């Protein structure tokens, strides 16, 4: 009964407090072990690692070892690091939360990097590897070197994955007990491993346990951005340049309309007629001109929606994307579906070619493949619902080591943006005069440079941190807390470097934060505020807002202007009003909810493709790792034979109506043996007898092919051809799935659920692809020409670029290490076309039964 009442009371208590109370006894146990650890020599402390591993083999669990292992790491940190780090109790709590597979919300400056060493060490003991995921190469390298001293002191190995690192070094880094790297690099290596042509090319091990730093940035802010490896297509850039000249001639609200809330633009009927007249075409939407619609739409998006120095910068003749959350340049990323090319044309720089997707995955589905996942950040509680629903990651808010004494001042609201920035400058000047350091957060490069110009005119020395100067990021942030420092930063999310206060700054009130605009996400605002008040330091923060800011203009109350006018307020008169504060909160919650729905929508569709991806990658990995696959190939031959008989000798059709001629023609196309079987040979046979007849001949031909090439060469060809065809078919399938996805929304007009339709049609496409894979593997094995003394098919290197569409229309471009191979066959000549028998179901990707040599969908299936 007592237990029942205890549970009832807990229901009405703060769940976070309940979690912390459960953890406290473990913290107490770790603290009790500290004196015992201090008595150990370095060698004895190091020997604990071997002892723990032995105990795991004897049946103990990681939970059993946790208190002792954490105590060992705490002692090792004090001996191995120059700073003599000792984990605070709150860092022990954070470490326990991470080990439990949850998100630890720890405020800025509370030592998340050090806290992660505890669960990383513990979970590395089984030898399956631990990945610590950071947001950029600088942090990955810094943390691997900084925290690596602790792991190496205890006998563990440490690796780091960096952009541009060769495969051999990557493989070595992944083989380490603990591997640091960025979310991009881990994801791309997964994709590249699933394009490898030899087991020697694989670099990753099992996806065992990952700790994601700045977890909200990676799993939420970047969740709509898929990782994509692509190859160049053959599209000409000329039309992009042509449309870049046409679009500026169109008038807003006459030739096109803009929906800023949805971030979309669309041509009007009048605009379409104008473009048709300029191009000299009668109907832009006629089949032969449909490609032109694509170029028009992307040119409009580039011209109207994409702003230079906000969404992208132009540097050395290259268009570089700016991360809207961190203000950093995102190297290697390109907007996809032709948008990046349209921006390049708009800016008059050289256009890089469009591309075909070779492999892709979202962060959502990549990180959900880990056996255990954990994360840490300063801001996660506001998004806990999404973390739980998508990733099954509860959030535990870890208390600060020292009380938080930062003063968060109420927002100051102005009527116009001009008045707001004028007030911001006056506030900076006032605080700078007394020597108090000020950090100013802006939402774009354009705004940061506008503010910089205003400060320059007032003679205020300052530093600007945005995508144009990101190389000096760590140095600028490091000095932002010095006396008299003024720093302007484009979004402070995930900077990863603590701001330490200089001499005498505490007495001046600590670091003062100024936000020049409310972000659409409360998390980003909280991240900016969190730069002050580190480890009990004094500090303060305040946001300056105008009714012309995007958030207020698009999502705020339409009545606020009217209220200010009625009150007769001047432009530069600040106001603080509960109505406006509530309006801001409503606007932010509205946008957060919309963005969550968008991410859920993206995930629902990607889950369909992800199931197919798992099947293909699993089958591909089986082939890759097998010593030989002859039995698999024979199984494919047998299944292909059954499919072939079902098409030409369908159930329920009288034997006299069987298409024996079509069956023989199709069989000849596959096996390159003409006149070996005649239709008349098959008459008077049952379906089973025909099956046995074909199967015997097919086995004889396969044995003959093997004797001609030698068994050794045949075994190598089987694997190589199977892998290549799976890759090629999967690439084609990704394109078809993207085409299906683009058009599926129209089904809603027919009162049909687009997602249900997408699932059904994608299944049909997947089934056709797998059938096509089988037939193409067999066909190629019987048609391929092998160069004397060499079983390697001629290679064609593909320099990988990006190309995919999503809500943010962005993809990550990565150079690939995997060569794509081109097959040469001895059956290139045209085959005489044969009539098709009605009633036969033929896969879209199957060879057309007419004998043209084309796919059915591009021949009679059109």
C-alpha positions, 0 to 999 in steps of 0.5 A: 500500500505504501508503494501505491501511495508513493507512486501516486505522489510521484505522478504529481511531482516534477518528473525531472526531480524523480529522475534525479532522486533515482540517480543520486544514490549512484553519485553517492556510491561514486563519491565513496569510492574516490579515496580508494581510487586515490590510493592506486598507483597509475599502473593499478588505475590502468589495470582497472580497464583489464579487470572491468573487461574480465568481469564483463566476460564473467557475466557482470553488466555495465550497470554493475560496473558503473560506480567503480568505472566512473570513479576510475575515470574521475581519478584518471582525469585529475592525473592525465589532464594538464588542467587536473580536471575533477568531475563535479557531482553534476557531471557525474549525473550527466554521465549517468543520464548519457549512459542510460540512453537519454539526453542530458540538458546541461547549461553552457559551461557546465562541462558536457565535454568532460561529462561525456568521458564517463559513459564513453569509457564505460561503454567502450569496455565491451570493445564494440566502439563508441562514437562521440558526435560533434558539429564540426571538425574543429571540435572533433579534433580538439575533444579527441586530443583534449579528452583522449589523454584520459582514455589513453591513460586508462589503456583505451585507444582514441580515433578522430574522423575528419573531412578529407581523411583517406579511407585507411586512416578512417578505418584505423580511427573506427577501429579505436575504442572511442571515435570522435567525428562529425555527424556528416562524416559518420553518416557519409561513411555509412553510405560509402560503406554500403557502396563498397566493392570489397570488404577491404573498403569498409571503414565502419564497425557496428553502430554500437553507442553514440553520444551526440553533442549539441543533440538538438542541433543535429537531430532537430535543426538538421533533421530535414537535411538528408545525407546524399552521395551523388554523381553528375548528370548531363544537364546543360547549365545554359538554361539556368543562365537564361532564366536568371535573366528572365526572372528579374523582368517579372513583377511581384504580385503581378507575374508571381506571388510570394507566401513568406510564411510557407517560404514559397513562390509561384508564377501567375497565369500572367507571368506564365504568358510573359515567360512563354512570350520571351521564350517563344513557346506556345505552351510552357506546360506542354510535354515537350516544354515541361523541363522549362517549368522546372527552370522557371520555378527554381530561378524564381526561388533563387531570385525571390526567396534566397538572399545573399549574405543571409542564406548563402555567401559568394566566395572565390566564385563559389556559392556557399550555404550559410547554416541558419541556426549557427551562422556558419558556412557549410562546406560541401553542402549544395541546395538541390533539385537545381536550386543551387545552380539557379543561385549560381546563375543569379550570381553570375558564377560558374554553374556546377552540374546537377547530379544523380543520387547514388545513396542517401539517408536522413540523420533521423534514420541514421542515428536510430540504427545505433544500438544505444543513443544519447545526447547532450546540449544546453537546450533540449527540454522545449523539444522533449516531445519530439525527442521522445516520439522520434528517437525515444530519447527522454530529456533529463535537466541536470542542475548547475554546479553553482546557482545561476545568477544571470539576470534575464531582462524583459524584452524591449519592443520598438515599432520599427527595425531602424529604431530598434538597431539605434537603441541596440547601439546606444545600449552597447555604447553605454555598457562599453564605456564602463568596460562591460563585455557585450555579446550581440546575437544577430540572425543573419550576416546582413544584419551583423554587418549593418550593426558593425557599420553603425558601431564603426561610425560611433568609434566602438571597437568590436569583433564580428563573428559570422560565416565570412570570418568563421576561421577565427571563430574559436579565437573571437569567442575565447576573447568575448568575455574580456573587459571592454570586448564587443562581439557581434555573432550570427547565431550562437548555437553550438559554438562549443567554446566557453566564454571565460570572463576577464579580470575585473569583469565580474564586478562590472556585471559579467557578460551582457547578452543582447539579442537583436531579434527573436528566433523562430525557435525558443531553443536558439534564443536560450542558447544565446542567453546561455553564453552568459552566467557560466559556472555561477558567473554574473551576467545579463541578457535582453532581447530587442525586438521590432514589429518589423522583424520576420517573426512578428511580421509573419506570425505575430498579432496583426492588432499590435500595430493598431494598439501602438498607433492608438496609444500615439507611440513614437517610433523610438519609444520602447514598450513592454506589454504583456500582450506583445510578450504573449504574442511573441510566445504564441508566434514561436510555439506556432512555428515550432509546432509547424516545424515539428510537423514538417520533420514528422512528415519528412520522416514518415516518407523516409521511413518507407524508403528506409525499410527498402534501404535496410533490405537492399543494404543487408542483401548487398552486405551479405554478398560483399562479405561472402567468400563466393555467391554461386548458390545465390546466383543459381537461386536468382536463376531459379526465381527468374525462371519462375517469374518468366514462366508466370509471365508467358505461361500464366495460371488460368490460361489454356496451354494452347494460348501460352506465348511459347514464342515470346518465352523463347525470345525473352530467354534468348535475350537473357542467355545469349543463345539463339536457336538453342530452344525452339517453341515447337520443342515445348509443345505438349509439355506441362508447365512443370516439364517446361520448367525442368527442361529450361532449368537443365539447359540453364545449368548446363550453360552456366557450367559451360560459362564457368569452364570457359572463364575458369571457376576462379574468374567466375566466382569473382565476376559473380560478386562484382557484377551483383554488387554493381547491378544492385548499386545501379538499380538502387540509384535508379530506384532512388530517382523513381522514388523521388519522382513519385514523392514529388507528385504524390501530393496531388492524390489528395485532390482525389480524396486519397491519402498521399502517404498511403498511396506512396507506400503502396506504389513504392512497394510495387516499385521495390518489387519491380526493382528486385525482379530487375536486379535478378534478371540483370545479374544473370543477363550480364553474367552471360553477356559480359566480355572479359579482357584477356587475363583481367577480370576487372570491368573497366572503371568509370570514376564519378566525382560525387556532388549533391542532389536531392529535394526536401523541405529546406531543399538542401543536401550534403555533397560529399566526394566519394571513394567508391568507383562506379563500373561500366559494363560492356556486353556482346549483345548490343545489336538491335533484336527484331521486335516481337508482338506482345501478348495481352494480359501479361503483367510486365515490370516497368524495369524489365526488358520489353518483351518486344525484343527492342532491348529497352526497358518496358517503361521506355518502350511499349510500356510508355 
